[in-house]
Amino acid sequence: EAHLKWYQKGDRWTFDNRYEERRDEILPLLEALGYFETKEASKAHYDYAIVLGALHAAVQKRIDHLVAEYNRGVRFDTIVFLTGMRPVHPEKEVGFTGTETTVMIEVWNTTPMPE
């Protein structure tokens, strides 16, 4: 099936560099579709906010965005963290130990929060 050509298992940094020769063609299409734009909430209240696990830098950006949305007046009943037991990446997450989950907890606990 055609869609399986895109699918890869594992962590992003272990993926094959598929379609690298078409990067200059593909990235503008994804940009035009809005894949790289920050999205603001369209409602003032949500039952859930979801923060996806990732490397430290991406988790920090996601939590910072959640705080910015809160500061804009958006409210959430529950915040859900979707994470796993991926070990900390030794080169990309220097200064952290444990797993993606412990990184997310540390970022949450050290990010300045509104009252």
C-alpha positions as CSV (number, residue, x, y, z in Angstrom):
1,E,0.0,0.0,0.0
2,A,1.3,3.5,-0.9
3,H,0.9,5.0,2.6
4,L,3.2,2.4,4.1
5,K,6.1,3.9,2.1
6,W,6.0,6.9,4.6
7,Y,5.7,4.8,7.7
8,Q,8.7,4.1,9.9
9,K,9.0,2.6,13.4
10,G,11.3,3.9,16.2
11,D,12.5,7.3,17.1
12,R,12.8,10.1,14.5
13,W,16.6,10.2,14.6
14,T,16.8,6.5,13.7
15,F,14.6,6.9,10.6
16,D,15.9,6.3,7.1
17,N,16.4,9.5,5.1
18,R,13.6,8.6,2.6
19,Y,12.8,11.2,-0.1
20,E,15.7,13.4,0.9
21,E,16.3,14.2,-2.7
22,R,12.7,15.7,-2.8
23,R,13.0,17.8,0.3
24,D,13.0,21.1,-1.6
25,E,9.8,20.0,-3.2
26,I,8.0,18.5,-0.2
27,L,8.7,21.1,2.5
28,P,7.0,24.0,0.6
29,L,3.9,21.8,0.2
30,L,3.8,21.0,3.9
31,E,4.3,24.7,4.7
32,A,1.5,25.7,2.4
33,L,-0.7,23.2,4.2
34,G,0.1,24.8,7.6
35,Y,2.0,21.9,9.1
36,F,4.7,24.1,10.7
37,E,2.5,27.0,11.9
38,T,1.7,27.5,15.6
39,K,-2.0,27.0,16.0
40,E,-4.0,29.0,18.5
41,A,-7.1,27.6,20.2
42,S,-10.4,28.6,18.6
43,K,-12.5,28.2,21.7
44,A,-12.1,29.6,25.2
45,H,-12.7,26.3,27.0
46,Y,-11.7,22.7,26.3
47,D,-12.2,19.5,28.3
48,Y,-8.7,18.4,27.6
49,A,-5.3,19.8,26.5
50,I,-2.8,17.3,25.2
51,V,0.9,17.6,25.4
52,L,2.8,15.1,23.3
53,G,6.1,13.6,24.4
54,A,9.2,14.4,22.5
55,L,12.8,15.5,22.9
56,H,13.3,18.2,25.6
57,A,13.3,21.2,23.3
58,A,10.0,20.2,21.7
59,V,8.4,19.5,25.0
60,Q,9.5,22.9,26.3
61,K,7.9,24.6,23.2
62,R,4.7,22.6,23.7
63,I,4.4,23.5,27.4
64,D,5.3,27.1,26.6
65,H,2.5,27.2,24.0
66,L,0.0,25.8,26.5
67,V,1.0,28.5,29.0
68,A,0.6,31.2,26.3
69,E,-2.8,29.9,25.4
70,Y,-3.8,30.0,29.1
71,N,-2.5,33.6,29.3
72,R,-4.7,34.3,26.2
73,G,-7.7,33.2,28.3
74,V,-8.1,29.6,27.1
75,R,-9.0,27.1,29.9
76,F,-8.7,23.4,30.1
77,D,-10.4,21.0,32.6
78,T,-7.6,18.4,32.3
79,I,-4.1,18.4,30.9
80,V,-3.0,15.0,29.5
81,F,0.6,14.2,28.9
82,L,1.2,11.5,26.3
83,T,4.6,10.1,26.9
84,G,6.6,6.9,27.2
85,M,9.6,5.2,28.6
86,R,12.0,6.3,25.8
87,P,15.5,6.7,27.4
88,V,16.8,10.3,27.4
89,H,18.8,10.9,24.3
90,P,22.5,11.4,25.4
91,E,23.4,14.0,22.8
92,K,20.0,15.8,22.3
93,E,19.0,16.0,26.0
94,V,22.2,16.8,27.8
95,G,21.6,17.4,31.5
96,F,18.6,15.2,31.8
97,T,18.4,11.6,33.1
98,G,15.8,8.9,33.0
99,T,13.1,8.8,30.4
100,E,11.0,11.1,28.2
101,T,8.4,11.0,31.1
102,T,10.9,12.3,33.6
103,V,12.0,15.0,31.1
104,M,8.3,16.1,30.7
105,I,7.8,16.2,34.5
106,E,10.9,18.3,35.0
107,V,10.0,20.7,32.2
108,W,6.5,21.1,33.7
109,N,7.9,21.7,37.2
110,T,10.4,24.3,36.1
111,T,8.3,26.3,33.6
112,P,7.0,29.5,35.0
113,M,3.2,29.1,35.4
114,P,0.5,31.7,35.7
115,E,-1.3,32.0,39.0
